[in-house]
């Protein structure tokens, strides 16, 4: 069949519009948010956590917003106080509690999934049960609380049992093994504790008793190096997903420290970041990134970082 030039151009434009529309729809489904304080908008999102069906995001307005995995806003609440600053971490207990280190108020807050306050504990100080700036928290195999902290004389890790009884703490300010500079995040993988030692540009790995195992990274932009790793998450296959706000990318490592892949670059398009400060991985393997200074959330498949 003979097709004239006008018919060919028309068919080409339709095909292009269809393909572009499909691509834009895919991008829209995997990226949401803009600057603002209405539902689904953000003021510099940072702390993140994902359950089987929901994504929790905390931004610097002090809001906890809850979304479905496809970005639908479900509910939310404000932290009780937030004028001093806002949380940088969040985790989930098996009984449904939402546990948030209230960083700038030197305490740990525990909520129901609907945002009702259950309890709060801790106070300002450097004693065994006192904190300066608790940054992130995770739960051990027996319900123990492990969390990171920074501040004057408080660059350390804490461990409490499931009844919130003090067990141990370790660390001090510095750049040597067992020392920290802005430890901002942590994750447990195979009974090892991985700590994002942010301003030292590395991840330190410990046994749960505080014994150092190995170190990942070191300052740099080349593959396998890190620049201000701000958040770290465990993937279902026990790899580590690390959010580097200094390199505007996500890096993936095996738990023994072997580099796997890096993904992302500076920018505003899908797959590009502006100082990302949060990452979480759902039990199904979906990766969510708090693209902080772009005021949005991006969603990826784990295989995108391979």
matplotlib code that plots the C-alpha trace (Angstrom):
import matplotlib.pyplot as plt

x = [0.0, 1.3, 1.4, 1.9, 4.2, 1.3, 0.0, 3.5, 4.1, 0.7, 1.3, 4.7, 3.4, 0.7, 3.2, 5.5, 2.8, 1.6, 5.2, 5.9, 2.6, 3.4, 6.8, 5.5, 2.8, 5.4, 7.5, 4.5, 3.6, 7.1, 7.6, 5.4, 5.5, 6.4, 7.2, 4.3, 2.4, -0.7, -1.3, 1.2, 3.5, 6.8, 9.2, 12.5, 11.5, 14.1, 13.1, 11.4, 10.1, 8.1, 5.8, 4.2, 1.6, 2.5, 5.3, 5.9, 7.7, 8.7, 9.7, 11.1, 7.7, 7.4, 4.7, 4.5, 2.7, 1.5, 1.2, 0.3, 3.2, 1.9, 1.9, -1.7, -1.9, -3.6, -3.3, -0.8, 0.0, 2.4, 5.0, 4.0, 6.8, 8.9, 10.1, 13.6, 14.0, 12.5, 13.2, 15.7, 14.7, 11.7, 11.2, 8.4, 7.8, 6.2, 3.2, 2.5, 4.1, 5.8, 9.1, 10.6, 13.8, 12.7, 16.1, 16.0, 14.1, 16.5, 13.9, 12.3, 8.6, 6.3, 3.0, 0.2, -0.1, -2.8, -0.4, -1.7, 1.2, 1.8, 4.9, 8.0, 11.3, 14.7, 15.9, 18.8, 22.2, 25.1, 24.3, 23.3, 19.6, 20.1, 20.6, 21.6, 20.5, 19.2, 19.1, 17.9, 16.6, 16.2, 15.1, 17.2, 16.1, 14.9, 13.2, 16.3, 16.4, 19.6, 20.0, 22.5, 23.3, 25.4, 26.2, 28.8, 30.4, 27.7, 28.9, 27.9, 25.5, 23.0, 21.5, 18.5, 16.5, 12.9, 11.7, 13.9, 16.5, 20.0, 22.4, 25.4, 26.7, 29.9, 31.7, 33.1, 33.9, 36.7, 37.6, 39.2, 37.5, 34.7, 34.6, 31.9, 31.2, 27.5, 26.3, 22.9, 21.4, 21.7, 20.3, 20.6, 21.5, 22.3, 22.8, 25.2, 24.7, 25.6, 26.0, 26.1, 29.0, 28.1, 30.8, 33.4, 32.0, 31.8, 29.6, 30.9, 29.7, 29.5, 28.4, 25.4, 27.6, 29.5, 32.5, 33.7, 33.6, 34.5, 34.2, 32.6, 33.4, 35.7, 35.5, 35.1, 32.8, 34.2, 32.3, 32.6, 33.4, 30.9, 30.3, 28.1, 26.0, 23.0, 20.7, 21.0, 18.4, 18.4, 16.9, 15.1, 18.1, 20.3, 22.1, 22.6, 21.0, 22.9, 21.7, 24.5, 23.5, 27.0, 27.1, 23.4, 23.1, 22.1, 24.8, 24.3, 26.7, 26.7, 26.7, 30.4, 31.2, 31.5, 30.3, 27.4, 26.2, 25.4, 22.5, 21.6, 23.2, 22.4, 19.3, 15.5, 14.4, 13.4, 16.5, 18.2, 18.5, 19.2, 20.8, 18.7, 18.6, 16.4, 16.0, 13.9, 13.1, 9.8, 9.6, 8.7, 11.9, 10.6, 13.1, 11.8, 14.1, 13.5, 14.8, 15.1, 15.8, 13.6, 10.8, 9.6, 9.7, 11.0, 10.3, 12.5, 12.8, 15.7, 17.0, 17.4, 20.4, 22.3]
y = [0.0, 3.4, 5.9, 9.6, 11.9, 13.6, 10.2, 9.1, 12.2, 12.0, 8.4, 9.2, 12.1, 9.8, 7.1, 9.7, 11.2, 7.7, 6.6, 9.9, 9.7, 6.2, 7.3, 10.3, 8.2, 5.8, 8.6, 10.3, 7.0, 6.7, 10.3, 12.6, 15.7, 19.4, 22.2, 23.0, 22.0, 20.4, 16.7, 15.1, 18.2, 18.4, 20.8, 19.0, 15.3, 13.3, 10.4, 7.4, 4.0, 1.4, -1.4, -4.1, -1.6, 1.9, 4.5, 7.0, 10.2, 13.0, 16.4, 19.5, 20.9, 18.2, 16.3, 12.5, 11.7, 8.2, 7.1, 3.9, 2.5, 4.2, 7.7, 8.1, 10.2, 8.2, 10.1, 12.1, 13.9, 16.5, 15.7, 17.2, 19.7, 20.7, 24.3, 23.2, 20.7, 17.5, 13.8, 12.1, 8.5, 6.1, 2.4, -0.1, -2.6, -6.0, -5.0, -2.0, 0.7, 3.6, 4.5, 7.8, 9.3, 12.9, 14.2, 17.8, 17.0, 14.3, 11.6, 8.6, 8.8, 5.8, 6.1, 4.0, 3.8, 6.5, 8.9, 8.6, 8.9, 5.8, 6.8, 8.9, 8.3, 9.9, 13.4, 15.7, 14.7, 12.4, 9.7, 6.1, 6.9, 10.5, 11.7, 14.8, 14.3, 10.7, 10.3, 6.9, 3.7, 0.0, -3.0, -6.1, -9.8, -9.8, -6.4, -4.5, -0.8, 0.3, 3.9, 6.5, 9.8, 12.9, 16.0, 17.4, 14.4, 12.2, 10.6, 7.1, 4.2, 3.1, -0.3, -0.9, -4.1, -4.6, -3.1, 0.0, -1.0, 0.3, -2.4, -0.6, 2.3, 2.8, 5.3, 8.8, 11.6, 11.0, 9.3, 6.1, 2.7, 2.8, 6.6, 8.7, 12.0, 12.5, 8.9, 9.4, 6.0, 2.3, -1.0, -4.6, -7.3, -10.9, -9.9, -7.2, -3.5, -1.2, 2.5, 5.4, 7.4, 10.4, 13.0, 10.3, 9.2, 5.5, 2.8, 0.9, -2.6, -4.1, -7.2, -6.5, -6.4, -3.5, -5.3, -3.8, -6.1, -4.1, -0.7, 0.2, 3.2, 6.2, 9.6, 9.8, 9.8, 6.8, 3.5, 1.9, 5.2, 7.4, 11.1, 12.0, 8.7, 10.0, 7.0, 3.2, 0.5, -3.2, -4.8, -8.1, -9.9, -8.5, -6.0, -2.4, 0.5, 3.7, 7.3, 9.7, 13.3, 14.4, 12.4, 12.8, 9.1, 5.7, 3.1, -0.7, -2.9, -6.6, -6.9, -7.9, -4.5, -5.5, -2.7, -3.7, -0.6, 3.2, 5.0, 8.6, 12.0, 15.7, 17.1, 17.4, 14.7, 11.2, 9.3, 12.5, 14.0, 17.1, 16.3, 13.1, 12.4, 9.4, 5.9, 2.9, -0.5, -2.2, -5.9, -6.5, -4.7, -1.3, 1.4, 4.8, 7.9, 11.2, 13.6, 16.3, 19.6, 18.6, 18.2, 14.9, 11.2, 8.9, 5.2, 2.5, -1.2, -2.9, -4.1, -0.4, -0.4, -3.3]
z = [0.0, -1.0, 1.9, 1.0, 2.9, 4.9, 6.0, 7.1, 9.1, 10.8, 11.8, 13.1, 15.3, 16.7, 17.5, 19.1, 21.2, 22.3, 23.2, 25.0, 26.8, 28.0, 29.2, 31.0, 32.6, 33.9, 35.3, 37.0, 38.6, 40.0, 41.2, 43.3, 45.4, 45.1, 47.6, 49.9, 53.0, 51.6, 51.5, 49.1, 49.2, 51.1, 52.7, 52.3, 53.0, 54.8, 57.1, 55.4, 56.2, 54.2, 55.4, 53.2, 51.9, 53.1, 52.9, 55.8, 55.1, 57.5, 56.2, 57.9, 58.6, 61.2, 59.4, 59.1, 55.9, 55.0, 51.4, 49.5, 47.5, 44.4, 46.0, 47.1, 50.3, 53.0, 56.3, 58.4, 61.6, 63.0, 65.5, 68.9, 68.8, 65.8, 66.1, 67.2, 64.3, 63.0, 63.0, 60.7, 61.2, 61.6, 62.1, 62.7, 65.5, 64.7, 66.8, 64.6, 66.7, 64.7, 66.5, 65.8, 67.3, 67.9, 67.0, 68.2, 71.4, 72.7, 73.0, 71.4, 70.4, 69.8, 68.0, 66.7, 62.9, 63.1, 64.8, 68.4, 70.9, 72.9, 74.9, 74.9, 76.7, 77.1, 78.0, 77.1, 78.4, 78.0, 80.6, 79.9, 79.4, 78.1, 74.5, 72.6, 69.0, 68.3, 64.6, 63.6, 65.2, 64.3, 66.3, 66.9, 66.7, 70.3, 70.1, 71.2, 70.3, 68.5, 67.6, 66.5, 68.1, 67.6, 69.5, 71.9, 73.6, 72.1, 68.9, 69.8, 69.4, 72.0, 72.7, 75.0, 75.5, 74.5, 77.8, 77.2, 79.8, 79.0, 77.7, 76.3, 74.3, 72.3, 70.1, 70.3, 68.0, 65.5, 62.2, 63.5, 63.8, 66.4, 66.1, 64.4, 62.8, 62.4, 62.5, 60.8, 60.0, 60.7, 59.5, 60.7, 58.2, 59.2, 62.8, 61.9, 62.5, 59.6, 60.6, 58.1, 59.5, 57.4, 57.7, 57.7, 54.3, 55.3, 56.7, 59.7, 60.4, 63.9, 65.6, 67.8, 70.9, 69.4, 68.0, 64.8, 61.8, 58.7, 57.0, 53.6, 51.5, 52.1, 50.6, 46.9, 43.9, 42.1, 42.3, 45.7, 47.4, 49.4, 49.9, 52.9, 53.1, 55.0, 55.0, 54.7, 54.1, 54.0, 50.8, 50.9, 49.4, 52.3, 50.1, 51.4, 49.7, 50.6, 50.0, 49.3, 49.4, 48.6, 45.3, 44.5, 44.0, 45.5, 45.9, 46.5, 48.3, 49.4, 53.2, 53.1, 51.6, 47.9, 45.6, 43.3, 41.5, 41.8, 40.3, 39.8, 39.2, 40.0, 38.4, 38.4, 36.0, 37.0, 38.2, 39.1, 42.6, 44.6, 47.9, 48.7, 52.4, 52.8, 51.4, 52.3, 50.7, 51.0, 51.8, 48.1, 47.0, 45.9, 46.6, 47.7, 47.8, 49.6, 46.9, 49.5, 47.8, 44.9, 47.4, 46.1, 46.4, 43.7, 43.4, 41.7, 41.3, 43.1, 39.8, 38.7, 41.0, 39.6]

ax = plt.figure().add_subplot(projection="3d")
ax.plot(x, y, z, "-o")
ax.set_aspect("equal")
plt.show()
